[in-house]
Amino acid sequence: MTSRTLTVVSAGLSQPSSTRLLADQLAAATGRQLDVDATFVDVRTHAHDLMNHMLAGFPSPDLRRVLDAVTGADGLIAVTPIFNASYSGLFKSFFDVLDEGVLTDKPVLIAATGGTARHSLALEHALRPMFAYLRAVVVPTSVFAAPEDWAGATAQGALAARIEQAAGELAREIGRRERPSIVDPFDDPTPFEELLNRR
């Protein structure tokens, strides 16, 4: 069977980034449960192109490629750092420039990192509603990693268990869906004569 496609969007600002580390672990766990071909998008590398696209309305070729990777993916992993009890502005900007409807019925696993476990609720009051508005299918288990989750065998084991559970839910949602069809609006243009005859 042909592998399914997975796009992993990570909005970490530093390098190395705990946000990217969490994204990598979620992608690896999904790959252990389903044959997926993963594409990784580090939003920080497209920050200037994102702003130019928001101002001018046209994506650069590089940004167009990553937006197409999201559109054509069978599933999506979206990971953001939490600032001021919500997702980062860079993360939100990336999803603001997606074409309308591209996330409809697309399985999405949401995850976040933050400086304290108290920020974990941002997944439920900020990220989940945003993706629900975009009509994506968000898997039940979200994953939050605070600094203490990376230290010590017990904490790492608990984080690994959450990652495996969420990845399993994403793999099942991807596996039960048809591949998304991508419609290019330029494939079937309206003839110029017809445009002239419209009043």
Buried (B, 14 or more C-beta within 10 A) or exposed (E): EEEBBBBBBBBBBEEEBBBBBBBBBBBEBBBEBBEBEBBBBBBBEBBEBBEBBEEEEEBBEEBEEBBBBBBBBBBBBBBBBBBEEBBBEBBBBBBEBEEEEBBEEBBBBBBBBBEEEEBBEBBEEBBBEBBEEBEBBBBEBBBBBBEEBBEEEEBEEEBEEBBBBBBBBBBBBBBEBEEBEEEEEEEEEEEEEEEEEEE
